[in-house]
Amino acid sequence: MATPVIVTKKRREAEVDLNRFPFTENDLPGLGRQENLPEFLREYRLRGWNLFQTIPMPSTNDEAWRRTDLRGLRASELTLRAEVPKRGLRPPRNLLKPLVGKRHGGQIILVPTQNPTIAVNEEWRQQGIVFTDFRTAQVQHPDFLANSIGQIVRPEEGKFAALATAFAEDGVIVYIPRGVRLKEPLHSVVWSPGIRLARFTRLLVWVDDDAELTLVHEVASPNQSEGQSFHAGIVEIHVGKGAHLTFVEMQSWGNDVWNFTHERARVERDGTLDWIFGSVGSQLTKTFMEIDLVGEGATGKMSGFYFTNGNQHLDHDTQQNHFAPHTTSDLLFKGALQDRSRSVWQGMIYVAPGAQKTDGYQANRNLTLSPQARADSIPGLEIMADDVRCTHGATVGKIDEEQLFYLLSRGIPRNEAIRLIVEGFFEPIMERVPYGGVRQRFRTAIKQKIG
């Protein structure tokens, strides 16, 4: 008898190389080039770089990544300084429109290869408000950065958090002093044209005690057909004692972007956070979103919608952490899916020992518009206290045929009927949005998806 031969299949070297980022320590901002970088930031970037090298690439063997496969990411083709076509350099006009009234209280526009555009009410500046870009803050507000950056999202939290720690040059820094209450919103826009561009951003929002702010933050890029682009970002939010923050976040990356973010808000005693989130863009997104209620009486409310088509893959991982008694959290995420797209939502309410009288709620509702679309919805509770009220729910369903038949029988075309049903499905989210201009932006994004 012939000796049996065992054949094993190995991944081609080309496949291994594709998943490896081409960056080196010499590419780190301020380290590889002669720049006047504050020492604390130099050490912070090096810490992120060293962690990035030691943390393995996430795989489907990791629980948080079990439903999101990164083997298709061609990281080796990315560049830090891609050529930006002049035609797409300027953000679309609809991204820059005032969200309330005829003008902004303040606006920042960040575009690759260009100096930031910053406009803010001069009276607000005199009150001590900081609303600027990350590079400017390094020069003008180094002490503030040294005491705040990396305090809420740590580079140890994942490979992409470490990568953003090391390379993020673009970003927005917001500081609202104690007792200052802004009645008009601030608006920041990150526009990212560039083929095979790797973009790293940071948003730091610090609302001091008894202060109030509404911030609308948008990230977007044009659809590009040549290769893949990449974004890794960090969002850190601090809401002080008795403070109130309304944070509206809109993601409409182009269909070539692989998007990874770590986002966390910390809310102190009697503080209130109203976090509204919209996600319609990118090829693949993995976002970690957390609210830490660390002070008694703190409240965190998170409302989100996502809409996918084509072969998009959006994965949102949310966490509501109750670390103090008498805290309240309320999460509602709704998603609609077309074609062969997929969504993943994983949610967890955690109640720490001693966090009595906690009230936590989370719900995820999904509407599949195609037999090939798939939505995974995984709610969870981890309760370490015995006097709490925590509930959760999740649903995945199709369009109600009776509703559709009713609209068709009234002479409404099928596409228009589906659009009306989808808009009605998202209406509970729209009702939570504080400004008409923001609601209109969200509704426009939904209409464009339906097509």
Secondary structure, DSSP 8 states (H G I E B T S, - for coil): ------------HHHHHHTS----GGGSTTTTTT----HHHHHHHHHHHHHHHHS----TTSGGGTT---TT--GGG-BSS----GGG-S--HHHHS-SSTTS-SEEEEE-TTS--EEEE-HHHHHTT-EEEEHHHHHHH-HHHHHHHTTSSS-GGG-HHHHHHHHH--EEEEEEE-TT-B-SS-EEEEEE---TTBEEEEEEEEEE-TT-EEEEEEEEE-----SS-EEEEEEEEEEE-TT-EEEEEEEEE--TTEEEEEEEEEEE-TT-EEEEEEEE---SEEEEEEEEEE-STT-EEEEEEEEEE-TT-EEEEEEEEEE-SSS-EEEEEEEEEE-TT-EEEEEEEEEE-TT-TTEEEEEEEEEEE-STT-EEEEE--EEE--SSEEEEEEEEEEE--HHHHHHHHHTT--HHHHHHHHHHHHHHHHHTT-S-HHHHHHHHHHHHHHH-
